[in-house]
Every structure is written in structure tokens, then in C-alpha cells.
Amino acid sequence: MDDSDLQPLCEALKAGLPLSMLKLAANRISDGGVASLVEAILKMKSPTLGVLDLSNNRVCAILGLISTTLKVFRCVSETFLP
């Protein structure tokens, strides 16, 4: 799976696909694909994602920043969103 294969998944997440775990390890996902995926996760109508595994992909330093962003988003959503 590479960046272009993520488009249908991103659209489904934005539309409200309920996921608690998403394992995308050992693929060919690059920083651009990860950025698209995170954008979709942040736009989820009811965020339920607790695990996101992107290990062994073609990502660089952006992964640490994204991990931190998602942790902050999850804390905020659990605190302030119904």
C-alpha cells in the first residue's frame, strides 16, 4: 500500500468510519500519505481511533510530530467533545 491507496480510507474516515485500531505497518506510505491520513483522522465526526500503527513505512521526522498532535487531539476530544 502506498500514498495513493490511502485516499479511499481517508474519505471513509472523514465520513465517520468508526475505527478503534488502524494498523498500516510495513507498507510504502510516505510523509505525504501520513499527512493526508492525519488530516482525515482530525476531521473524523466521532473520533474513536485509539491505535495507529505506521511502523516500517517511508516516513521521516514528521511521524513524531503527528503522534504528538494526535495525542493532544485525543485528550482534547475526550475532555471537551460529547
C-alpha positions in Angstrom: 0.0 0.0 0.0 1.3 3.5 -0.9 0.0 7.0 -0.5 -2.4 6.8 -3.4 -4.1 3.7 -1.8 -4.9 5.8 1.3 -7.4 8.1 -0.5 -10.5 5.8 -0.1 -9.6 5.2 3.6 -9.2 8.9 4.2 -12.5 9.7 2.6 -14.2 6.9 4.8 -12.6 8.3 7.9 -13.8 11.8 7.2 -17.3 10.4 6.6 -17.3 8.8 10.0 -16.0 5.3 9.7 -15.7 4.1 13.3 -12.3 2.6 13.9 -10.6 1.9 17.2 -7.4 0.5 15.7 -5.7 1.1 12.3 -2.6 -1.0 11.5 -0.7 0.1 8.4 2.7 -1.2 9.3 5.2 -2.4 6.6 3.8 -0.5 3.6 5.2 2.2 1.3 3.4 5.1 3.0 5.5 8.4 2.9 5.2 11.6 4.8 2.6 12.9 2.3 0.4 9.9 2.8 0.7 10.2 6.6 -0.2 13.9 6.5 -3.4 13.0 4.5 -4.3 10.3 6.9 -3.8 12.5 9.9 -5.9 15.3 8.3 -8.7 12.7 7.8 -8.4 11.5 11.4 -8.6 15.0 12.7 -11.7 15.6 10.7 -13.5 12.5 11.9 -17.0 13.2 13.2 -16.7 11.0 16.2 -13.0 10.2 16.8 -12.7 6.6 18.1 -9.2 5.8 16.9 -7.0 4.7 19.8 -4.2 2.9 17.9 -2.4 4.0 14.7 0.5 1.8 13.7 2.6 3.3 10.9 5.8 1.5 11.7 8.1 0.3 8.9 6.9 2.8 6.3 8.7 5.5 4.4 8.1 8.3 6.9 10.7 10.7 8.4 10.6 13.1 11.3 7.0 14.1 10.7 5.8 10.9 12.5 6.9 12.2 15.9 5.1 15.5 15.4 1.9 13.7 14.2 2.0 11.3 17.1 2.1 14.2 19.5 -0.6 16.1 17.6 -2.9 13.0 17.7 -2.3 12.5 21.5 -3.2 16.2 22.1 -6.3 15.9 19.9 -7.4 12.8 21.7 -7.1 14.4 25.1 -9.0 17.5 23.9 -11.7 15.4 22.3 -12.2 13.2 25.4 -12.4 16.3 27.6 -14.5 18.7 25.5 -16.4 16.7 22.9 -19.6 14.8 23.7 
